[in-house]
Amino acid sequence: AFDLQVDEKQLERPASAIRGLYRGESVVDLSERLRDAESSGSTYLVFDPHFSAYGHAVAAQEIARQMRLKIASPRQK
């Protein structure tokens, strides 16, 4: 609507920061899933860096998918 362009570097910043904080820990990186979902709707608010309702739904689905994978094959200690 406003002819705004997606800045790929900006989309990667949250995941990069989280990976840096939690080195060695398992984290869910939503970047790729959110980027893929953009073809079906806006995952972020127009003038705000927060998720839209659709973005929240996409994030929740991906987190649930990742949790199911972790439960199905827990890390060996």
DSSP file with accessible surface (Angstrom, degrees, kcal/mol):
  #  RESIDUE AA STRUCTURE BP1 BP2  ACC     N-H-->O    O-->H-N    N-H-->O    O-->H-N    TCO  KAPPA ALPHA  PHI   PSI    X-CA   Y-CA   Z-CA
    1    1 A A              0   0  143      0, 0.0     0, 0.0     0, 0.0     0, 0.0   0.000 360.0 360.0 360.0 -38.0    0.0    0.0    0.0
    2    2 A F        -     0   0  127      2,-0.1     0, 0.0    44,-0.0     0, 0.0   0.276 360.0-117.7-106.3   7.4    2.8    2.4    0.8
    3    3 A D        +     0   0  139      1,-0.2     2,-0.3     0, 0.0     0, 0.0   0.873  54.5 167.5  57.6  38.3    5.4    0.8   -1.6
    4    4 A L        -     0   0  105      1,-0.0     2,-0.4     0, 0.0    -1,-0.2  -0.622  27.4-136.9 -82.1 144.9    7.6   -0.1    1.3
    5    5 A Q        -     0   0  153     -2,-0.3     2,-0.4     1,-0.0    -1,-0.0  -0.814  15.9-116.8-104.2 143.6   10.5   -2.5    0.7
    6    6 A V        -     0   0   84     -2,-0.4     2,-0.8     1,-0.0     3,-0.1  -0.606  20.8-144.8 -78.2 129.9   11.5   -5.3    2.9
    7    7 A D     >  -     0   0   85     -2,-0.4     4,-1.8     1,-0.2     3,-0.4  -0.862   7.3-162.3 -97.7 104.9   15.0   -4.9    4.3
    8    8 A E  H  > S+     0   0   93     -2,-0.8     4,-1.4     1,-0.2    -1,-0.2   0.857  88.9  55.4 -57.5 -38.1   16.5   -8.5    4.5
    9    9 A K  H  > S+     0   0  171      1,-0.2     4,-1.0     2,-0.2    -1,-0.2   0.900 106.7  50.9 -63.1 -39.3   19.2   -7.4    7.0
   10   10 A Q  H  4 S+     0   0   99     -3,-0.4     3,-0.4     1,-0.2    -1,-0.2   0.877 106.4  55.0 -65.0 -37.8   16.6   -6.0    9.3
   11   11 A L  H  < S+     0   0   30     -4,-1.8     4,-0.4     1,-0.2    -1,-0.2   0.818 109.3  47.9 -65.6 -29.2   14.6   -9.3    9.2
   12   12 A E  H  X S+     0   0   61     -4,-1.4     4,-2.3    -3,-0.2    -1,-0.2   0.686  90.5  83.6 -84.7 -18.0   17.7  -11.2   10.3
   13   13 A R  H  X S+     0   0  158     -4,-1.0     4,-2.6    -3,-0.4     5,-0.2   0.891  87.4  49.7 -59.0 -46.7   18.7   -8.9   13.2
   14   14 A P  H  > S+     0   0   69      0, 0.0     4,-2.5     0, 0.0    -1,-0.2   0.951 114.0  45.4 -59.9 -45.4   16.4  -10.4   15.9
   15   15 A A  H  > S+     0   0   10     -4,-0.4     4,-2.6     1,-0.2     5,-0.2   0.911 113.0  50.9 -64.5 -39.8   17.5  -14.0   15.2
   16   16 A S  H  X S+     0   0   68     -4,-2.3     4,-2.0     2,-0.2    -1,-0.2   0.922 111.0  48.4 -63.4 -43.1   21.2  -13.0   15.1
   17   17 A A  H  X S+     0   0   57     -4,-2.6     4,-1.9    -5,-0.2    -2,-0.2   0.920 112.5  48.2 -63.8 -42.6   20.9  -11.2   18.4
   18   18 A I  H  X S+     0   0   76     -4,-2.5     4,-2.3    -5,-0.2    -2,-0.2   0.924 109.7  51.8 -66.6 -42.8   19.1  -14.2   20.0
   19   19 A R  H  < S+     0   0  105     -4,-2.6    -1,-0.2     1,-0.2    -2,-0.2   0.898 109.9  51.4 -60.2 -37.5   21.7  -16.6   18.7
   20   20 A G  H >< S+     0   0   29     -4,-2.0     3,-0.7    -5,-0.2    -1,-0.2   0.887 112.1  45.2 -66.5 -38.3   24.4  -14.4   20.2
   21   21 A L  H 3< S+     0   0  133     -4,-1.9    -1,-0.2     1,-0.2    -2,-0.2   0.835 120.2  38.8 -72.6 -34.2   22.8  -14.3   23.6
   22   22 A Y  T >< S+     0   0  132     -4,-2.3     3,-2.3    -5,-0.2    -1,-0.2  -0.252  77.6 173.4-116.2  45.5   22.1  -18.0   23.8
   23   23 A R  T <  S+     0   0  204     -3,-0.7     3,-0.1     1,-0.3    -3,-0.1  -0.257  72.7  16.1 -54.8 133.2   25.1  -19.6   22.2
   24   24 A G  T 3  S+     0   0   74      1,-0.3     2,-0.3    -5,-0.1    -1,-0.3   0.307 106.1 105.2  86.2 -11.8   25.1  -23.3   22.5
   25   25 A E  S <  S-     0   0  119     -3,-2.3     2,-0.5    -6,-0.2    -1,-0.3  -0.702  78.7-106.6 -99.7 155.5   21.4  -23.4   23.3
   26   26 A S        +     0   0   64     -2,-0.3     2,-0.3    -3,-0.1    -3,-0.0  -0.691  44.1 175.5 -81.3 124.1   18.6  -24.5   21.0
   27   27 A V        -     0   0   51     -2,-0.5     2,-0.7     2,-0.0    -8,-0.0  -0.933  32.8-119.1-127.2 153.9   16.6  -21.5   19.8
   28   28 A V        -     0   0   54     -2,-0.3     2,-0.7     2,-0.0    35,-0.1  -0.852  23.7-155.2 -94.2 115.0   13.7  -21.2   17.3
   29   29 A D        +     0   0   63     -2,-0.7     4,-0.4     1,-0.1     3,-0.2  -0.831  14.1 180.0 -92.2 111.9   14.7  -19.0   14.4
   30   30 A L     >  +     0   0   32     -2,-0.7     4,-2.9     1,-0.2     5,-0.3   0.520  55.1  97.3 -88.7  -6.2   11.5  -17.6   12.9
   31   31 A S  H  > S+     0   0   12      1,-0.2     4,-2.5     2,-0.2     5,-0.2   0.903  85.4  41.7 -53.7 -53.5   13.2  -15.6   10.1
   32   32 A E  H  > S+     0   0  129     -3,-0.2     4,-2.7     1,-0.2    -1,-0.2   0.930 116.4  48.4 -64.5 -44.4   12.9  -18.0    7.3
   33   33 A R  H  > S+     0   0   78     -4,-0.4     4,-2.0     1,-0.2    -1,-0.2   0.916 113.5  47.2 -63.7 -41.8    9.3  -19.0    8.1
   34   34 A L  H  X S+     0   0    7     -4,-2.9     4,-1.1     2,-0.2    -1,-0.2   0.912 112.0  50.6 -66.0 -39.9    8.2  -15.4    8.5
   35   35 A R  H >< S+     0   0   73     -4,-2.5     3,-0.6    -5,-0.3     4,-0.4   0.934 111.5  47.7 -63.5 -44.0    9.9  -14.5    5.2
   36   36 A D  H >< S+     0   0   90     -4,-2.7     3,-1.1     1,-0.2    -1,-0.2   0.878 108.8  55.0 -62.7 -37.6    8.2  -17.3    3.4
   37   37 A A  H >X S+     0   0    2     -4,-2.0     3,-2.2     1,-0.2     4,-0.7   0.716  85.8  82.1 -71.9 -19.8    4.8  -16.3    4.9
   38   38 A E  T << S+     0   0   61     -4,-1.1     3,-0.5    -3,-0.6    -1,-0.2   0.777  80.3  66.5 -57.9 -25.0    5.1  -12.8    3.5
   39   39 A S  T <4 S+     0   0  112     -3,-1.1    -1,-0.3    -4,-0.4    -2,-0.2   0.743 106.5  41.8 -69.5 -18.5    3.8  -14.0    0.2
   40   40 A S  T <4 S-     0   0   97     -3,-2.2     2,-0.3     1,-0.4    -1,-0.2   0.516 132.5 -35.6-103.1 -10.6    0.5  -14.8    1.8
   41   41 A G  S  < S-     0   0   28     -4,-0.7     2,-0.5    -3,-0.5    -1,-0.4  -0.882  76.2 -64.4 165.6 166.7    0.2  -11.6    4.0
   42   42 A S        -     0   0   63     -2,-0.3    13,-0.4     1,-0.2    12,-0.3  -0.615  33.1-170.5 -78.7 123.0    2.1   -9.1    6.0
   43   43 A T  S    S+     0   0    0     -2,-0.5     9,-2.1    11,-0.2     2,-0.3   0.611  72.0  51.3 -87.8 -12.5    3.7  -10.7    9.1
   44   44 A Y  B    S-A   51   0A  50      7,-0.3     7,-0.2    11,-0.1     9,-0.1  -0.878  93.5-100.5-121.0 156.7    4.7   -7.3   10.5
   45   45 A L    >   -     0   0   78      5,-2.6     3,-0.8     3,-0.3     7,-0.1  -0.372  39.0-113.8 -69.4 154.5    2.7   -4.1   11.2
   46   46 A V  T 3  S+     0   0   83      1,-0.2    -1,-0.1    -4,-0.1     6,-0.0   0.941 106.8  14.4 -61.8 -54.0    3.2   -1.4    8.5
   47   47 A F  T 3  S+     0   0  152      2,-0.0    -1,-0.2     3,-0.0    -2,-0.0  -0.072 120.4  70.8-113.8  35.8    4.9    1.3   10.6
   48   48 A D  S <  S-     0   0   66     -3,-0.8    -3,-0.3     2,-0.2     0, 0.0  -0.994  74.2-133.6-152.4 137.3    5.9   -0.8   13.6
   49   49 A P  S    S+     0   0  110      0, 0.0     2,-0.2     0, 0.0    -3,-0.0   0.372  75.1 103.8 -79.8  10.1    8.5   -3.6   14.0
   50   50 A H  S    S-     0   0  120      1,-0.1    -5,-2.6    -6,-0.0    -2,-0.2  -0.546  80.8 -91.9 -91.4 158.1    6.0   -5.9   15.8
   51   51 A F  B     -A   44   0A  52     -7,-0.2    -7,-0.3    -2,-0.2    -1,-0.1  -0.319  33.7-132.5 -63.1 146.4    4.2   -8.9   14.4
   52   52 A S     >  -     0   0   17     -9,-2.1     4,-2.6    -7,-0.1     5,-0.2  -0.316  39.4 -92.2 -80.8 176.9    0.8   -8.5   12.8
   53   53 A A  H  > S+     0   0   87      1,-0.2     4,-2.0     2,-0.2     5,-0.1   0.926 133.1  49.5 -58.3 -41.2   -2.0  -10.9   13.9
   54   54 A Y  H  > S+     0   0   79    -12,-0.3     4,-2.6     1,-0.2    -1,-0.2   0.916 108.6  52.5 -63.8 -42.4   -1.0  -13.0   10.9
   55   55 A G  H  > S+     0   0    0    -13,-0.4     4,-2.7     1,-0.2    -2,-0.2   0.898 107.8  51.3 -60.7 -39.9    2.7  -12.8   12.0
   56   56 A H  H  X S+     0   0  111     -4,-2.6     4,-2.7     2,-0.2    -1,-0.2   0.912 110.4  49.2 -62.7 -41.9    1.8  -14.0   15.5
   57   57 A A  H  X S+     0   0   44     -4,-2.0     4,-2.4     2,-0.2    -2,-0.2   0.925 112.0  47.9 -64.7 -43.2   -0.1  -17.0   14.0
   58   58 A V  H  X S+     0   0    2     -4,-2.6     4,-2.3     2,-0.2    -2,-0.2   0.935 113.3  48.1 -62.4 -45.7    2.8  -17.9   11.7
   59   59 A A  H  X S+     0   0    6     -4,-2.7     4,-2.8     1,-0.2     5,-0.2   0.930 111.4  50.0 -61.7 -45.1    5.3  -17.6   14.7
   60   60 A A  H  X S+     0   0   59     -4,-2.7     4,-2.5     1,-0.2    -1,-0.2   0.915 110.6  49.8 -61.8 -42.3    3.0  -19.7   16.9
   61   61 A Q  H  X S+     0   0  117     -4,-2.4     4,-2.3     2,-0.2    -1,-0.2   0.911 113.0  46.4 -63.8 -41.2    2.7  -22.5   14.3
   62   62 A E  H  X S+     0   0   17     -4,-2.3     4,-2.7     2,-0.2    -2,-0.2   0.910 112.1  49.7 -69.8 -40.8    6.5  -22.6   13.8
   63   63 A I  H  X S+     0   0   70     -4,-2.8     4,-2.5     2,-0.2    -2,-0.2   0.939 112.2  48.6 -62.2 -43.9    7.2  -22.7   17.5
   64   64 A A  H  X S+     0   0   35     -4,-2.5     4,-2.4    -5,-0.2    -2,-0.2   0.919 111.3  50.5 -62.0 -41.6    4.7  -25.5   18.0
   65   65 A R  H  X S+     0   0  103     -4,-2.3     4,-2.0     1,-0.2    -2,-0.2   0.942 111.9  46.9 -62.3 -45.1    6.3  -27.4   15.0
   66   66 A Q  H  X S+     0   0   52     -4,-2.7     4,-2.2     1,-0.2    -1,-0.2   0.886 111.1  51.8 -65.5 -38.0    9.8  -27.0   16.5
   67   67 A M  H  X S+     0   0  108     -4,-2.5     4,-2.6     2,-0.2     5,-0.2   0.909 107.5  52.3 -65.4 -41.1    8.6  -28.1   19.9
   68   68 A R  H  X S+     0   0  155     -4,-2.4     4,-2.3     1,-0.2    -1,-0.2   0.909 109.6  50.0 -61.0 -40.0    6.9  -31.2   18.5
   69   69 A L  H  X S+     0   0   86     -4,-2.0     4,-1.6     1,-0.2    -1,-0.2   0.911 111.2  48.5 -63.6 -42.3   10.3  -32.1   16.8
   70   70 A K  H  < S+     0   0   97     -4,-2.2    -2,-0.2     2,-0.2    -1,-0.2   0.898 112.5  47.9 -65.2 -40.5   12.2  -31.6   20.0
   71   71 A I  H  < S+     0   0  131     -4,-2.6    -2,-0.2     1,-0.2    -1,-0.2   0.903 110.6  52.0 -67.7 -38.4    9.7  -33.8   22.0
   72   72 A A  H  < S+     0   0   85     -4,-2.3    -1,-0.2     1,-0.3    -2,-0.2   0.824 126.4  22.3 -68.7 -31.3    9.9  -36.5   19.3
   73   73 A S  S  < S-     0   0   85     -4,-1.6    -1,-0.3    -5,-0.2    -2,-0.1  -0.603  83.8-165.2-137.8  78.1   13.7  -36.6   19.4
   74   74 A P        -     0   0   84      0, 0.0     2,-0.1     0, 0.0    -3,-0.1  -0.196  33.4 -92.6 -64.3 153.2   15.0  -35.2   22.7
   75   75 A R        -     0   0  159      1,-0.1     2,-0.3    -5,-0.1    -5,-0.0  -0.407  39.4-122.5 -65.6 136.0   18.7  -34.4   23.0
   76   76 A Q              0   0  173     -2,-0.1    -1,-0.1    -3,-0.1    -3,-0.0  -0.621 360.0 360.0 -79.8 137.4   20.9  -37.2   24.4
   77   77 A K              0   0  239     -2,-0.3    -1,-0.0     0, 0.0     0, 0.0  -0.819 360.0 360.0-113.7 360.0   22.9  -36.3   27.5
